[in-house]
């Protein structure tokens, strides 16, 4: 094969490799609003402060499930600084109207806020409302924290 023929073949191969981009590379950009958000029950551990009784946990909860909750309660596990479960407790948030943000405080007798390393939502002990499945509170639960304490499911 001559040098000229080799160069032509190489040029053709290079042109073919630089051909049209694959379809996936040409897809439209995602909408600016991002993916649609489904129903959610947002629970934020907002503060953990010493109180006369022990440790006061403050939560900010927002019911975006699309239905009123007549009762919402969660079992939590409190972990100490060594990562060992110190205790289990049930926090009763009572009623949570749809679309409403609510602040709730719970005094945990004998608990030391300075020794808490993690708060875990173990389960929803109650999740009731018209048209609300009992599993909806855990399925739609979104957690966050404004404290140094790890908080989640």
Secondary structure, 3 states (H helix, E strand, C coil): CCHHHHHHHHHHHHHHHCCCCCHHHHCCCCCCCCCCCCCEEEEEEEEEEECCCEEEEEEEEEEECCCCEEEEEEEEEEEECCCCEEEEEEEEEEEECCCCEEEEEEEEECCCHHHEEEEEEEEEEEEECCCCCCCHHHHCEEEEECCCCEEEC
